Amino acid sequence: MNNSMTNLEKIRKSLSRRNRAEGLFRWAGRVAIFLGLMAVVVLFVDIIGKGHGAFRIAYIELDIDYDPEKIGIENLSDPQQLAGADWQALPKAALNKQFPGITSRGDKRSLYGLISNGAGYDLKDRLMANPLLLGDQERVWILTDDDIDTYYKSWLAGEPYAARLSDKQVEWIAELHEHGKIRLQFNANFFTRGDSREPEQAGIRGALVGSLFTLALTLIFSFPVGVAAAIYLEEFAPKNGWTDFIEVNINNLAAVPSIIFGLLGLAIFINFFHVPRSVPIVGGLVLTLMTLPTIIISSRAAIKSVPPSIREAALGMGASKYQMVLHHVLPLAMPGMLTGAIIGMAQALGESAPLLMIGMVAFIVDIPGGFSDPATVLPVQIFLWADSPERAFIEKTSAAIMVLLSFLIVMNASAVWLRKRLERRW
């Protein structure tokens, strides 16, 4: 009796320790998930807090007089006159009219510093779009300088930052605000323009187009090759030491740092084949090398998930092995292959290190028009802006990160949706 009671107590103590250990393990998992979610929340709050201001920018309302004498132009169809015209004279004259009585050169320089250095070229675009404005007047909202924009946003938020502004510029901004002559508007330039050394003029369109071209080539090159390699290794390759060696190296390549692929692309595509630097073609080739292991591994996993009974039934009905793979296995494995391809493309979209090695870090102002035009990509654009000293580029950097994260979230969500929508349970 005593022995049975002792054994029962031991069992109870053992169960109690096991339950405590399981409880601690569950709580450790919950704490880990909570900490991970909190880290993500802090990251998003920090990025959104710094970057949301880049989607709005300050404009000043001015009365623009398109006086041909001020511009120094008579014929808008003459390229020489267009090239030699003083377009910045238009907003400067409007500022002089808005603030009469300013005569000293220093004060005028500060006054002209309220507007962007590219404001005159914006007016040129308006005039070229509507030539009837030549000799006429109109009221236009003019883009401000990045320091003015930064100060005005901080002033509206109750924390004025006037480190690079003169006292008179601060007074002029207050006067413009009092009369409703300055306000924040949607920053369309951020989405419609390429890079610029002037923060208020800089945009991400060039980087977005470059990323689109580069990813399109990556998908065209990597998906067919990856799927073909996966089909051969799973369905046709003999099981021997050679194929085992290939499989091990494919798995190892998936863990190789991405900058190694950049060095490989630099040595092969640029130095050996003399492909031009900083073009989507070489970027697509380098990212193809990087994403191929991911696509091959995911495609092989999708092929393995097709039940053997499908193969046996097809072969039993007289289909050849080629017909069995093409007509039965491949359609059933395609959802998993597409999911792996989308994840691989999302990985390629966020890469910057391999593209830095092949020269896609160049300062590109023009929007690329094709696969052979100089271009950069969104992660590299973020890298360039993050290294810029101007305070306004902090907003631009965070806003570009928000755009990049949005694309990555959409691509990963598409992969999850595609898997749930098309997968079949056996």
Buried (B, 14 or more C-beta within 10 A) or exposed (E): EEEEEEEEEEEEEEEEEEEEEEEEEEEEEEEEEEEEEEEEEEEEEEBBEBBEBBBBBBBBBBEBBBBBEBBEBEEBEEEEBBEEBEBBBBBBBBBBEBBEEBEEEEBBEBBBBBBBBBBBEBBBEBBEEEEEBBEEEBEBBBBBBBBBBBBBBBBEEEEBBBEBBBEBBBEBBEEBBEEEBBBBEEBEBBEEBBBBEBBBBBBBBBBBBBBBBBBBBBBEBBBEBBBEBBBEBBBEBEEEEEEEEBBEEBEEBBEEEBBBBBBBBBEBBBEEEEBBBBBBBBBBBBBBBBBBBBBBBBBBBBBEBBEEEBBEEBBEEEBEEEEBBEEBBBEBBBBBBBBBBBBBBBBBBBBBBBBBBBBBBEEBEEBBEEBBBBBBBBBBBBBBBBEBEBBBBBBBBBBBBBBBBEBBEEBBEBBEEBBEEEBEEE
